[in-house]
Amino acid sequence: MKPEQGEAALAILQTRDDIRTDVVLEGGRKIAVWNIAWGRDIGEDFHHVTTNISPDAPHEHAIDVFLTNEIVAILDPQSGDVLFRRDAA
């Protein structure tokens, strides 16, 4: 994945605060995301993302951590739309 693709995936997740979004990671793991916190270490090409930690979130979901270059797809479970696909970005 190119850094620009990681940026595009992150931008999608940033716009979906408090909207369930499914993220498929390398290896096939699929996680439900309601909100994110993110950052990028100096010298790194990809952001680290921490999910579901907002104190205002009314949802109880597992906290996950991953790098944007691990994202294979971002899905809207309500509509079934594919919001991001690594091979198409």
N, C-alpha and C positions, 0 to 999 in steps of 0.2 A: 504494500500500500504506500502511496506517496503521501507526504505530509499534508498536501492540499486536500486529499480525500479525508484524512483524519479531521482536518478543520471543518470540512463540509458536514461530516457526521456529528461533530460536536455542536455545530450551529443548529442542526435539527433538534438535538436533545435539549438545547437551551430554550428553544421556542415552545417546548411541550411541558412546561412546568405545571404540575398537578393534573396532567393528562396521562393516563396509562399508555406507555409505549413499551413494546417488547423489543429487546435487543438480543440478537443472535451473535454469539461469539465464536471464535475459532474452536473447533472441537465439537460444535453443535449445541453448546450450553445456551439456553434461552432464559433471559431474566426479565422480570417485570420492573419497569422503571417509572417512578412517579415524579422524581426530582433529582437533580444532580448538583454536585460541587465538583470543580475541576481545577486543574493547575498544570503547569508544565515546568519541569526542572530546567535549570540553565544548561544549555547545550543539547537538550533532548529535542527530537523532532515531533514527538507525539505527546498529547495530554494524558494525564491520569484522571480517571473519572471515579467518583464515589457516588453511589446511588442511595436514594431514599433516607436521607438524614435530616431533612428540613424539620425543625421543631413544629412548624405550622401544619405539616401534612396530617390529614385525618386518617391516613392509611397506615396500617401496620404491615410492612413488607421487609424482607431481608435486605440488609445492607451488602452491597457488592462493590468491588473495586476492580477496574480493568483499565487498559490503555486503549486509546482510540484506534491504534493499528490492529487491535484484536477484533474489532467489529466487522462482522460479515454482512449483517443486514439490520435495518431498523424498520419495525413494522407497526402499523396502527391496528390494534386488535379489534377496534370498533368497526372500522370500514373495510379491513382486510388489505388496505393499501400498503405497498412497499415504499417506504419513505427514503430509503437509502439501500443500495446494494453495492458492496465493494467492487465487484467485477464490472459494474455498470457506471461507476462514478469516474 
